[in-house]
Amino acid sequence: MGDIIPDGAPRPRIAVFAGPTATILNTPDLVTSNKARARHGLPLRPSRFDSLRAQRLAAPVTVYIEAFSAHPLERDAADLYAPPDGWLDSGGTFHDERPSGDATPVYVVELHPDDGLYPLPYMARQADGSAWDGTAATPLAPPGDARQTFYPDARRLYEEIERFGLADHGTGASLGSVAEFDFFRAAPSGGYTTGPDAERHGQDFFVYYPYHLQSEPGLTNLAKATNQVQAVLATGEYAGVQWLEGSPTVEETLYWLGLMIDTTVPLVGHAAQRRHQSLSADGDRNVVDGVKYIASGVALNERGEDRVGACVIVDELVYSARDVTKVDARPGGYEVTGGHGGVVADLGGYGPPQLTYLPTRKHTHCSDLRLTVLGERVTGVTGALEEGVSLVDVVVKDANGLVPASMPHVTITKYTRYAATGPGTEGSPITDDEVEILARIKANLAQAPLAGFVCEGMSPFGMADPARNAALSVAIFAGMPVVRTGRGNTGGMAYRTDPTFISGNNLTATKARMLLMAALLKLGALPPAANPFNPTSDERAATQQAVARYQALFDTH
């Protein structure tokens, strides 16, 4: 990456955030080596070699390295090499000059603790003296009897990339020569569980492995993470952000941050399909490419402002976060959705990244939904469908940013053919049979004054069956906006066939949910009807007018 920063130019500072359930921050289980098993009389694993794990030396040690052992053809070019440092005879004694008889040419090196990590056999055992064969002490063990495989932040990840990662021409993947880094934890994957500031699994950090201990962040965690990112960038010290999260969801978070964060620097997200340190791990390269993208300045306009918006950088491609979706659990398993553009830059080859197109949607410092321009209060709804729905004041922002307790609840409902309900009298839909939607409406009115729905309908058009449409109309006239999207990759054909529904355009249902949440924070609830099951013409007109404001945001973000 030396061609990215001109000689003598200052290195940019990048803020690195550890997000939830991040495979890119996950490592294989620490398994007791055969070296340790033999030392303590434990049964050996049927392995030809011990797996080596990155660890630190506690004291200096002198090592003799066999010459010409770094490559099978080194000895073939022996005439190109300087003499070795010495020789070891058959008894293991070192000689400066080659002794008679069999002798092995060697290099002599003294390894020090401050050199950094070294790959070494893993010698630890369980408290009872038995070997570790997995992460947990026993199968399906509770959190207290299971170790963590996720790093608590990205500091160790970046250190190992620099220490062990090789660039194409044999030099190290020197991140530190390109940028400086500060590491933050926003709903992280690993946590500290002992001491006075002990964190709680499932509340302060979020893992998916061991699988029986999977946990997921909630809306309050998203609000706090958003506030943290905005506060860090408000210092003006950073040239960009790298956000690390699990591959199935990184696209949603980055789209959300691109809507909410007021910044002129690039926001990029990275994920991995394979754990760090594992065979052919892809996450390390994604991190390096993200640093390359930010440091190159390719995303900036002539005023030094980001012109691309939030991106996901994986597999040597830069995707607009709005337009990318994970479709396969393998490297290369991301595709552009929406049918238009999506890949904004190419990171392949040896040269600097090159932009391929610029998104036209509003983002970051241009977004109408950015945190700095949101009002402190909006109007929500409360009550019950039977007794009536009323308006309520909701504080959505305070001095710390988003108010976690006020985060909107947006539910996704999915259309499928051959619904369980049939037509009612004279072909009218049986709204009462849509018990899941009606139950969610009632729960929202009782607990979530800012709420809405995304209906993933047929593709094209985004339409659903009549009963589902009717039930969602009840939600609309109870104050909850509803977005229609198409199933899968609808390519922008979620047409606006009913002015009381919002057209999701070419967004997937998950991205439409994030945009609707942000829009609710700005616009608040729709005006409720006195009878959500039977609105008057005036009430319908008022709702259409309010929905049009939502539609304008969906057409531009």
PyMOL commands that set and color helices and strands:
alter all, ss='L'
color gray80, all
select helices_A, chain A and resi 23-25+34-39+75-80+113-115+143-145+155-164+175-177+211-213+219-234+250-260+283-296+321-323+364-366+371-373+404-406+425-427+431-433+435-447+466-477+509-523+537-556
alter helices_A, ss='H'
color red, helices_A
select strands_A, chain A and resi 13-18+52-55+61-66+86-89+94-95+103-111+118-121+180-185+240-244+267-270+311-314+317-320+324-326+334-336+343-346+354-355+377-384+388-395+397-398+401-402+409-414+451-457+482-486+502-503
alter strands_A, ss='S'
color yellow, strands_A
deselect
rebuild
show_as cartoon
